[in-house]
Amino acid sequence: MTETSTPIDDNDDELYEHYAFTAEKGQQPLRIDKYLMNFIENATRNKIQAAAKNGSIYVNDTPVKSNYKVKPFDQIRVLFEHPPYEYLLTPENIPLDIVYEDDALLVVNKSAGMVVHPGHGNYSGTLINALTYHFDNLPNNSSNRPGLVHRIDKDTSGLLVVAKTEEAMAHLSKQFFDKTSEREYVALVWGNVEADQGTVEGNIGRHPKNRLQNTVFEGDDDYKGKPAVTHYSVLERLGYVTLVSCKLETGRTHQIRVHMKHIGHTLFNDERYGGERILKGTTFSKYKQFVENCFKILPRQALHAKTLGFKHPKTGEFLSFSTEIPQDMQDCIEKWRHYAKHQDMDSD
């Protein structure tokens, strides 16, 4: 998928490409409005149908109606007369939890629920809206996003480093590219992770059938996606769930969520990857109610970017930062601790 503000035509009727897709080799005939709902986050069928009616959806450079049936290798583009909203940045006075700051960079503790950068359906209230309000002249990264060296998902909490100068952006970005930065996450996952520690390796790329998910490609498909490595260790076993530490060697989109699901341990309450269902445990209604209560306490995936380390771009000193697991996640873990303890007592 591409999102770019490059004009398609050099005249007064400029059209801007907001999304671009190529249908897979094995694509079955499917209405384009249904097809695009799997590709564009937060897009309703009504919105897609309205775009088609306005002549904004093109297949192989020809405008199509919403009942057009997508075929293998179709080149699909969604074009509008205005630039993508994510390029129209409005500074907003949103408080930031700044853990560290100097002339070159700052480290922010992002709360769960805050989107890092504007995108479809989230054009305000993002970390970048806040950063551009509080700081002038932040350097753009390769995607024209001010200050961002890396990102974490909307419903993941935790630490991010932000560059304040061009030099810091280049230096920090290279550390992330060279895999010399250190990132540790804490996650609550479904099931009892048998090995005390292990490594998950597997190329990660977009899921061919659900473009809002990523997946691991193996075997004949291992040339797809990008290499990804996650090292995990068990922190605490809590019966039907396990608290784990995950250290990233690479930084792919949804990496921990995808890799843990791949080894059979989907993140607790990770709705996008199926973790919002009861994946382990009993069929008792009392247990079902207990899990539902846990979901209410922690209405997001149980993932926190706890530790972040990197070399300072000016001094060369290695800096390491750590932040507490947020209250919603702590409360959920405590409920599972209590449950597991009483389960053990019942079985004695």
C-alpha positions as CSV (number, residue, x, y, z in Angstrom):
1,M,0.0,0.0,0.0
2,T,1.3,3.5,-0.8
3,E,0.2,6.8,0.7
4,T,1.7,9.7,-1.1
5,S,0.9,13.3,-1.9
6,T,2.5,13.3,-5.3
7,P,0.0,14.8,-7.8
8,I,-1.0,12.6,-10.7
9,D,-1.6,15.4,-13.2
10,D,0.1,18.7,-13.7
11,N,-3.0,20.8,-14.1
12,D,-5.7,22.5,-11.9
13,D,-7.5,19.2,-11.4
14,E,-4.7,17.6,-9.5
15,L,-5.6,14.2,-8.1
16,Y,-3.7,12.8,-5.1
17,E,-3.0,9.1,-4.6
18,H,-4.2,8.1,-1.1
19,Y,-4.0,4.3,-1.4
20,A,-2.6,1.9,-4.0
21,F,-2.9,-1.9,-4.1
22,T,-2.2,-4.7,-6.5
23,A,-4.6,-7.6,-6.3
24,E,-3.0,-11.0,-5.5
25,K,-2.5,-13.7,-8.1
26,G,-5.2,-15.9,-6.5
27,Q,-7.7,-13.1,-6.0
28,Q,-11.3,-14.4,-6.3
29,P,-13.9,-12.1,-7.9
30,L,-15.0,-9.7,-5.2
31,R,-16.9,-6.4,-5.2
32,I,-14.4,-3.6,-4.9
33,D,-16.2,-2.0,-1.9
34,K,-15.9,-5.2,0.0
35,Y,-12.3,-5.7,-1.1
36,L,-11.2,-2.2,0.0
37,M,-12.8,-2.7,3.5
38,N,-10.1,-5.3,4.1
39,F,-7.4,-2.9,3.0
40,I,-8.3,0.6,4.4
41,E,-8.4,0.9,8.1
42,N,-11.5,2.6,9.6
43,A,-13.2,2.8,6.2
44,T,-16.9,2.1,6.2
45,R,-18.6,0.6,3.2
46,N,-20.7,3.8,2.8
47,K,-17.5,5.9,2.6
48,I,-16.0,3.5,-0.1
49,Q,-19.3,3.5,-2.1
50,A,-19.4,7.3,-1.9
51,A,-15.7,7.5,-3.2
52,A,-16.7,5.2,-6.1
53,K,-19.7,7.3,-6.9
54,N,-17.5,10.4,-7.0
55,G,-15.2,8.6,-9.5
56,S,-12.3,8.4,-7.0
57,I,-11.6,4.7,-7.2
58,Y,-9.6,3.6,-10.2
59,V,-8.8,0.1,-11.5
60,N,-6.0,0.0,-14.1
61,D,-6.4,3.8,-14.5
62,T,-10.1,3.6,-15.2
63,P,-12.8,4.9,-12.7
64,V,-15.0,2.0,-11.5
65,K,-18.3,1.7,-9.6
66,S,-18.6,0.0,-6.2
67,N,-20.0,-3.2,-7.8
68,Y,-16.8,-3.7,-9.9
69,K,-15.4,-7.2,-9.3
70,V,-11.7,-7.2,-8.4
71,K,-9.6,-9.7,-10.5
72,P,-6.0,-11.0,-10.1
73,F,-3.3,-8.4,-10.7
74,D,-5.8,-5.5,-10.9
75,Q,-4.0,-2.2,-10.1
76,I,-6.3,-0.3,-7.7
77,R,-5.9,3.3,-6.7
78,V,-8.0,5.6,-4.5
79,L,-7.6,9.2,-5.7
80,F,-9.0,12.5,-4.3
81,E,-8.6,16.1,-5.2
82,H,-7.0,17.0,-1.8
83,P,-3.7,15.7,-0.4
84,P,-4.0,12.9,2.2
85,Y,-5.0,14.4,5.5
86,E,-1.9,13.0,7.2
87,Y,0.1,15.6,5.3
88,L,-2.0,18.5,6.6
89,L,-0.5,18.6,10.1
90,T,-2.2,20.8,12.7
91,P,-0.3,21.4,15.9
92,E,-2.4,20.5,18.9
93,N,-1.8,21.4,22.6
94,I,-1.8,17.8,23.9
95,P,0.2,17.1,27.1
96,L,3.3,14.9,26.6
97,D,4.9,12.6,29.2
98,I,8.5,13.4,28.6
99,V,10.9,11.1,30.3
100,Y,14.1,12.8,29.0
101,E,15.0,15.8,26.9
102,D,18.1,17.6,25.7
103,D,19.0,19.7,22.6
104,A,19.2,16.7,20.3
105,L,16.3,14.5,21.3
106,L,13.6,13.6,23.7
107,V,12.1,10.3,25.0
108,V,8.4,10.2,25.4
109,N,6.2,7.7,27.3
110,K,3.2,7.3,25.0
111,S,-0.1,6.3,26.6
112,A,-2.2,3.5,25.1
113,G,-4.8,4.8,22.7
114,M,-2.7,7.6,21.3
115,V,-1.9,7.2,17.6
116,V,1.7,8.0,16.7
117,H,1.2,9.7,13.4
118,P,-1.9,10.9,11.4
119,G,-3.5,8.4,9.1
120,H,-6.8,7.3,7.7
121,G,-9.5,7.9,10.4
122,N,-7.0,9.5,12.8
123,Y,-6.2,13.0,11.6
124,S,-5.9,14.7,15.0
125,G,-4.9,13.8,18.6
126,T,-1.8,12.0,17.5
127,L,1.7,12.2,18.9
128,I,2.9,14.2,15.9
129,N,0.1,16.7,16.4
130,A,1.4,17.2,20.0
131,L,5.1,17.2,19.0
132,T,4.6,19.9,16.4
133,Y,2.8,22.1,18.9
134,H,5.5,21.8,21.6
135,F,8.6,21.8,19.4
136,D,9.5,24.0,16.4
137,N,11.4,22.8,13.3
138,L,11.5,19.1,14.0
139,P,13.4,17.2,11.3
140,N,11.4,15.0,8.9
141,N,12.1,11.3,8.6
142,S,12.1,9.5,5.3
143,S,8.3,9.4,5.3
144,N,8.1,13.2,6.0
145,R,7.0,12.6,9.6
146,P,8.5,15.2,12.0
147,G,10.8,13.9,14.7
148,L,9.8,10.2,14.4
149,V,12.7,7.8,14.5
150,H,10.4,4.7,15.1
151,R,6.8,4.1,16.1
152,I,4.6,1.9,18.3
153,D,1.0,0.8,17.7
154,K,-1.9,3.0,18.9
155,D,-3.0,0.6,21.7
156,T,0.6,-0.2,22.8
157,S,2.0,2.0,25.6
158,G,5.6,2.9,26.2
159,L,8.8,4.6,25.2
160,L,9.7,6.4,21.9
161,V,12.7,8.5,21.1
162,V,12.1,11.6,19.0
163,A,14.8,13.5,17.1
164,K,15.1,17.3,17.4
165,T,17.8,17.9,14.9
166,E,18.7,16.5,11.4
167,E,22.0,15.1,12.8
168,A,20.1,13.3,15.6
169,M,17.5,11.9,13.1
170,A,20.2,10.5,10.9
171,H,22.3,9.1,13.8
172,L,19.3,7.5,15.6
173,S,17.7,6.1,12.5
174,K,20.9,4.4,11.6
175,Q,21.1,2.8,15.0
176,F,17.6,1.3,14.5
177,F,18.5,0.2,11.0
178,D,21.7,-1.4,12.2
179,K,19.9,-3.1,15.1
180,T,22.1,-1.6,17.7
181,S,19.3,0.1,19.7
182,E,17.7,-1.9,22.5
183,R,14.0,-2.3,22.9
184,E,12.3,-4.5,25.5
185,Y,8.5,-5.0,25.6
186,V,6.4,-6.7,28.3
187,A,3.4,-8.6,27.0
188,L,0.7,-10.8,28.5
189,V,0.0,-13.7,26.1
190,W,-2.6,-16.5,25.9
191,G,-1.4,-19.9,27.0
192,N,1.5,-21.4,29.0
193,V,4.7,-20.6,27.1
194,E,6.6,-23.8,27.7
195,A,10.2,-22.8,27.1
196,D,11.6,-20.3,29.6
197,Q,13.1,-18.4,26.7
198,G,13.4,-18.6,22.9
199,T,13.7,-16.8,19.6
200,V,11.1,-16.4,16.9
201,E,12.4,-15.8,13.4
202,G,10.2,-15.4,10.3
203,N,9.7,-12.9,7.6
204,I,6.8,-10.6,8.3
205,G,4.6,-9.0,5.6
206,R,1.0,-8.0,4.9
207,H,-1.5,-10.8,5.2
208,P,-2.7,-11.7,1.7
209,K,-6.4,-11.9,2.7
210,N,-6.6,-9.4,5.5
211,R,-4.5,-6.3,4.8
212,L,-5.1,-4.9,8.3
213,Q,-3.0,-7.8,9.6
214,N,0.6,-8.9,9.1
215,T,1.6,-12.5,9.0
216,V,4.7,-14.8,9.0
217,F,5.7,-16.2,5.6
218,E,7.4,-19.7,5.6
219,G,8.5,-22.4,3.2
220,D,7.9,-21.5,-0.4
221,D,6.7,-18.0,0.7
222,D,9.7,-17.2,2.8
223,Y,11.0,-14.7,0.2
224,K,8.0,-12.5,1.0
225,G,7.9,-9.9,3.7
226,K,10.9,-8.7,5.6
227,P,13.2,-10.6,8.0
228,A,12.1,-10.3,11.7
229,V,13.7,-11.6,14.9
230,T,12.1,-11.5,18.4
231,H,13.8,-12.9,21.5
232,Y,11.4,-13.7,24.4
233,S,11.7,-14.9,28.0
234,V,9.1,-15.9,30.5
235,L,8.7,-13.5,33.4
236,E,5.7,-15.1,35.2
237,R,3.4,-18.0,34.5
238,L,-0.2,-17.3,35.4
239,G,-2.1,-20.4,34.5
240,Y,-3.9,-19.8,31.2
241,V,-1.8,-16.7,30.4
242,T,2.0,-15.9,30.6
243,L,3.8,-12.7,31.2
244,V,6.8,-12.4,28.8
245,S,9.6,-10.1,28.0
246,C,10.2,-9.5,24.3
247,K,13.4,-8.0,22.9
248,L,13.4,-6.8,19.3
249,E,16.3,-7.4,17.0
250,T,14.3,-5.9,14.2
251,G,11.3,-3.5,14.1
252,R,8.6,-4.7,11.8
253,T,5.0,-3.5,12.0
254,H,3.1,-5.5,14.7
255,Q,6.2,-7.7,15.1
256,I,5.6,-9.0,18.6
257,R,1.9,-9.4,18.0
258,V,2.5,-11.4,14.8
259,H,5.5,-13.5,16.1
260,M,3.7,-14.5,19.4
261,K,0.6,-15.5,17.5
262,H,2.8,-17.5,15.1
263,I,4.1,-19.6,18.0
264,G,0.6,-20.1,19.4
265,H,0.5,-17.4,22.0
266,T,-1.6,-14.5,20.8
267,L,-1.4,-11.3,22.9
268,F,-4.2,-11.0,25.5
269,N,-7.1,-8.9,24.2
270,D,-5.4,-8.2,20.9
271,E,-8.5,-7.7,18.9
272,R,-6.9,-7.4,15.5
273,Y,-5.2,-10.8,15.9
274,G,-7.9,-12.7,17.6
275,G,-6.8,-12.3,21.2
276,E,-10.1,-10.7,22.3
277,R,-11.6,-14.2,22.4
278,I,-11.0,-16.8,25.2
279,L,-8.2,-18.9,23.6
280,K,-7.2,-21.0,26.7
281,G,-9.0,-22.1,29.9
282,T,-12.2,-23.8,30.9
283,T,-15.8,-23.7,29.6
284,F,-17.2,-22.7,33.0
285,S,-19.4,-19.5,32.9
286,K,-17.5,-18.3,36.0
287,Y,-14.2,-18.4,34.1
288,K,-15.8,-16.7,31.1
289,Q,-17.0,-13.9,33.4
290,F,-13.6,-13.6,34.9
291,V,-11.9,-13.1,31.5
292,E,-14.6,-10.6,30.4
293,N,-13.8,-8.6,33.5
294,C,-10.1,-8.7,32.6
295,F,-11.0,-7.4,29.1
296,K,-12.9,-4.5,30.6
297,I,-9.9,-3.6,32.9
298,L,-7.5,-3.8,29.9
299,P,-9.5,-2.8,26.8
300,R,-6.5,-3.2,24.5
301,Q,-3.7,-5.6,23.6
302,A,-1.5,-6.3,26.6
303,L,1.7,-4.8,25.3
304,H,4.0,-2.2,26.8
305,A,7.3,-0.8,25.4
306,K,9.1,-0.9,28.7
307,T,12.8,-0.3,28.0
308,L,14.6,1.7,25.3
309,G,18.4,2.1,24.8
310,F,20.5,3.9,22.3
311,K,23.8,5.8,21.8
312,H,23.4,9.6,22.2
313,P,24.0,11.1,18.7
314,K,26.3,13.8,20.1
315,T,28.1,12.3,23.1
316,G,28.2,8.7,22.1
317,E,27.1,7.7,25.6
318,F,24.7,4.8,25.8
319,L,21.4,5.9,27.3
320,S,18.9,3.5,28.7
321,F,15.4,4.3,29.9
322,S,12.7,2.3,31.6
323,T,9.1,3.0,32.5
324,E,6.6,1.3,34.7
325,I,3.9,-1.0,33.3
326,P,0.7,1.2,33.1
327,Q,-2.0,0.7,35.6
328,D,-4.6,-0.9,33.3
329,M,-2.1,-3.7,32.5
330,Q,-0.9,-4.0,36.1
331,D,-4.5,-4.4,37.3
332,C,-5.1,-7.1,34.7
333,I,-1.9,-9.0,35.6
334,E,-2.8,-8.8,39.2
335,K,-6.3,-10.4,38.5
336,W,-4.6,-13.3,36.7
337,R,-2.1,-13.7,39.6
338,H,-5.0,-14.0,42.0
339,Y,-6.9,-16.4,39.7
340,A,-3.8,-18.6,39.2
341,K,-3.0,-18.7,42.9
342,H,-6.5,-19.9,43.8
343,Q,-6.6,-22.4,40.9
344,D,-3.4,-23.9,42.4
345,M,-5.0,-24.0,45.8
346,D,-8.1,-25.7,44.4
347,S,-6.0,-28.4,42.8
348,D,-3.9,-29.2,45.9
